[in-house]
Amino acid sequence: MTEKGLEGGGEASGAPPSEIEVWQAAIAMFGGDRAAAEAWLHQEAIGLGWQRPIDVMEQEAQRVLDLIMRIDHGVYT
């Protein structure tokens, strides 16, 4: 497997996003604060039907990335 293959799927390859990509997006959302990102991932989120992002991303990483994008754009539901 090439290095590119180890980087995760994501939108560029058309593959579903990986949990690593969700972590990266969450950390970026908190300006690089890993502790804040981890705390957020472990809290229930209204935008995920009161499920924790850490639980949802195991099966549906795209849903969590979509929520992060909505939050980044000021849409909190």
N, C-alpha and C positions, 0 to 999 in steps of 0.2 A: 504494500500500500504506500502510496506517495504521501509526502507531507501534506499536500493539499487535501487528500482524502482524510487525514486525521483532524483537520480543522473543523469538521462538522459540516452539516448540509447547508442549511440556510437558503436564502432566496436565490443566490447566484447559481447554484447547481440545480435548483428546483426540488431538492430534497427537503423534508420537514426540518425545522430548526431543532437544534440540540439543546439539552439542558445547559450546556456551557454557554451557548449564545444567550439564553435567558439570563444566566448569572451576569454575563458581560453587560447586557442591556440594563439590568437592575443596578449594577454598580455605576454605570454611566449616568443613570437617572439621578443617582444620589451624589453626583460630582466626584466619583472615585471613592466614596466612603463605603468600604466593604461591610462594616458592621451595620450601618444603616440599611444597606441592601439586604443583608441577611435577616435583619429584624423584620423588614417589610415582607420578604418572601415567606416568613413564618406567621404572619398575621392574616386573619380572614379579610378578604377583599370583597366589597360590595359588587364590584365589576365582574366578579367570578362567582356570583351567587353565594356569597359568604363562605367560599372555600378558600383555603390557603394556597397562594401561588405555588409554593414548594410542592404541594400535593398534585395540583392540576398539571404542572409542567412535566410530570412523569409520563403522562399519557397524551397531553395536548399542549405542548410547549408553545405552539402558535397562539393559542388563546391568551397566554400570559404575555407574550411579546406584543400582541394587539392591545392589551390593557396598558402596558408600559407606554406604547406609542400614544394612546389616548390621553394618558396622564401627562406625557410630555407636551401634548398640544392643548392641555387645559380642559379636557373632557373627562370628568371624574365618575361617570356612571358606566 
